[in-house]
Structure formats: C-alpha cells, structure tokens
Amino acid sequence: MTQTTITPVTTAHLPAVAEMIERGFAACVAPDYGPEGQATFRAFAAADAIARRLIAGNAGFVALERGAIAGFIEVTPERHIPLLFVDPPLHRRGIARRLLAAALAGRPGARATVNASPRAVTAYERLGFRPTGPMRLENGLVFRPMALPGNEGPP
C-alpha cells in the first residue's frame, strides 16, 4: 500500500493542485453545472486564485503519494472549506478524512462548514457533515450548505 503524506501546501504545489482539482471537477462536479457554473468554479480553483486566498489567510494542505498530488484542502480562518478534492482514482481511501483532520487541527471553533456539490453530499456525510439547508444555486454553482458540528474535527 502506498503511504500518503499530508503537508502544508506550498506555491510550488499549486500548478499540480489546480490540475488535480480540474480532473476531479471534470469527473465529479462539472456534469451538474452549466457553462456559468463551470466558468465560475474554474476561475475560483485556478492556481493563482488559490494563491491569493492563501496569502490572505486561508490555510491549505496537500496529500502526496510518491511525490504526486493526491488531494488538496483549503480552509478559512472561520473553518469554512472552499475546496476539498481527492484525485478520482484515489477516492475511498481515507485521503479526504486525513486532509480534513489536518486542516481543522489547531483551529478551534463551534463547527466547520462546506458548500457541497450535489455529488459530494454523500462523501461529506461520511466525514460527519450534516445538511444545514436545501440545495442552492449561486453564480451557476449548485451546492448544499453543510456543517461539521463540534470542536473535535472529523469522526
């Protein structure tokens, strides 16, 4: 079994992070979005956009397998998760759970939140998140607001 290492993201990781997110988006999210939503997401998930948010105070972590990007998570100081992606061939191996634990470690708060794409709701539920509202549509993005209660992080 390949060992996965979780480490803080660096600017050197960002081009490969953006490529991995695009693969995951194309396979798992884009089919639920029209042209506006796809353009909105791709602008948000571009390497330069992620870099700007990290400079502004967000934190990011990568999962590495054999030196390659296997997953990425971004978290705001308020414990909102704007991005959590695992390369599609590596789904269901605990990478998202480990990324979530790293992102929330040392970040006390009442809960963590995420806006889950329709196909990601079940994955977030497995991580302990619960819906906090109905599906929404904003700027072409379809999502369900969800929250992870408590200070303890993922189950």
C-alpha positions, 0 to 999 in steps of 0.5 A, spaced: 500 500 500 502 506 498 503 511 504 500 518 503 503 524 506 499 530 508 503 537 508 502 544 508 501 546 501 506 550 498 506 555 491 510 550 488 504 545 489 499 549 486 500 548 478 499 540 480 493 542 485 489 546 480 490 540 475 488 535 480 482 539 482 480 540 474 480 532 473 476 531 479 471 537 477 471 534 470 469 527 473 465 529 479 462 536 479 462 539 472 456 534 469 451 538 474 453 545 472 452 549 466 457 553 462 456 559 468 457 554 473 463 551 470 466 558 468 465 560 475 468 554 479 474 554 474 476 561 475 475 560 483 480 553 483 485 556 478 492 556 481 493 563 482 486 564 485 488 559 490 494 563 491 491 569 493 486 566 498 492 563 501 496 569 502 490 572 505 489 567 510 486 561 508 490 555 510 491 549 505 494 542 505 496 537 500 496 529 500 502 526 496 503 519 494 510 518 491 511 525 490 504 526 486 498 530 488 493 526 491 488 531 494 488 538 496 484 542 502 483 549 503 480 552 509 478 559 512 480 562 518 472 561 520 473 553 518 469 554 512 472 549 506 472 552 499 475 546 496 476 539 498 478 534 492 481 527 492 484 525 485 478 520 482 482 514 482 484 515 489 477 516 492 475 511 498 481 511 501 481 515 507 485 521 503 479 526 504 478 524 512 486 525 513 486 532 509 480 534 513 483 532 520 489 536 518 486 542 516 481 543 522 487 541 527 489 547 531 483 551 529 478 551 534 471 553 533 463 551 534 463 547 527 466 547 520 462 548 514 462 546 506 458 548 500 457 541 497 456 539 490 450 535 489 455 529 488 459 530 494 453 530 499 454 523 500 462 523 501 461 529 506 456 525 510 461 520 511 466 525 514 460 527 519 457 533 515 450 534 516 445 538 511 444 545 514 439 547 508 436 545 501 440 545 495 442 552 492 444 555 486 449 561 486 453 564 480 451 557 476 454 553 482 449 548 485 451 546 492 448 544 499 450 548 505 453 543 510 456 543 517 461 539 521 458 540 528 463 540 534 470 542 536 473 535 535 474 535 527 472 529 523 469 522 526 
